[in-house]
């Protein structure tokens, strides 16, 4: 980090370091790279461009970073952001790093809203390691509901959970909005939520963005439910913790081979994880930059000789949330 002159005025205290303000450069770089692929039906091209840009940006940061759950499982091959890869220039503190160069790559390819570039930092050994697990069942709520939702909610009928959310927020179930990723595996869940009388916000992808919406008490979503990526679950836990919400997760293998790999790897398929289980410590930082316009952030916008990005930086220790709009000059 840059060493600024220290004021000699009595009582002056140098602001504490804020790695999240470095981290945002990595999500901005990935978003700028992915933004060029919006609507081109080239999911893999967008993925690889974003990963390469994020990896280059991370390697400029003053840290000894270790990626906990990388991109190789999601893209089905090698990535510069593979699990256990070391990132940073090697001259700073050791950090656990979690990345998702594009949360919602299909949204970018199809020109749909809601895709983000996201990344998080935590102290060494603070992040849960999913191991061979690819999928997990997730439930996210905001701080108003956090104390009312316990591990039993993952097995309870959706109607019971939605009634608890409604009661905690002082509203009717018919006014509750549920974020669900539109996948065939959620057919019964969507039916049950509708039968309970709640409203459903369906998206084709981007469940980290869904977790951000559900954990933000000012957002138009009350709860996120459903099965998504385990890596995305770890990422979401960092953001939800910083926002003061609550998250529950449990490994949910979607194939016999995944289930067997989890069993062989000693993964507990019954354990219900909370945010505290998935990311520990106070020094947790999260950054997201919009790629396509969505409810969380606006996307990359081109203006001829410059480009606009909008980012969110969260810091758990201080509870701060920064919305950063940046103008990037085009050479």
Phi, psi and omega in degrees: 000154181293138179264104181272153176301142181265129178295144179260008179295141179302138177081359181291136174234127179295134177302140180294154178298147182229085181304335179299330179284341168278321183300326183298335178295328179288318179289326175297315181299317180294318180296318179298321179291317182288329184301330179293345182260003183301124176077009182266003179058031181237077182298316183293321178299317178297314180303308185292321178297317181293319180296316180298317181294319179294318180299316179297318181293319179297324183290349177272349186276146182282085182197168169244085187268145178236117180286124186279307181227102191274196189269350188297326180291326182283321184267351176073031179181191183293145176217149174292354180245038179296157174304140179071006174291144176266132179230162183104171182272003176079008186248007182237200181288157171285139182217144163282137182232134173235136186223152167210098186303324173223116168267100184105050180298324177296328177295319178296311182301323182270359181072029181258158185280162171102003180275146183225157163254129187225152177201158182213151174239150171207166178299162179304136178065019179273335185268139174296144180250112182294342182064228182280358181292135179253324184237152174213152174277136186226150173215128182229135175222169180269184186294334179293332185256345190310316184283350183262350185251121178244179183306332181297341183296332180292336180253351182286154173302141180307325180300321178295315180296317181293326176295322177296316178299313181299316181296319181293331183262359179067037180225171177277154179302326181294346178262358179280134178249128183247124175274124178223134174286131186283095179225151178305327182294345182259012183303313181290320179300314180299318178299315183294322179296317179293322178297327179287346177101000180276164179264148186243128172255104182267137175226150182284350180179189176080055183280347170292317174299322176297321178294320177299317179295317182291329183275349181263111186295345179266357182273160183277032178226138182257333183200145171248135180223152173127178183259129177214190183295143178292321178298318177294328177296317177297317178299314180300322181300322178298316181290316182296319178300315181294330180275352179084010178275194179229145178221140173240141179213151177209137180303135183223080181304139181253008176206161179295324180292321177294319180298315181294321178297322178294316179297317179296329181272004178076022180282131178278110184280352181258343185293131174264122184260142173254177175304317181298329178286327186272334175209122184253167176089170181265333186272068181248130182232144181221139177226140174224138174235132180291139174256307173242152185303136180207187180284339181273307184215155173280160185273185178293132182232129185259135184230034178087279183259001174210166181232139175262138166231154175234132184228159174237130178238124181246142176228117184294317188303321182254351181072015182278148175228117180251133171255119187243120173257125186237136172258122181254119180285134176272134181282000000 
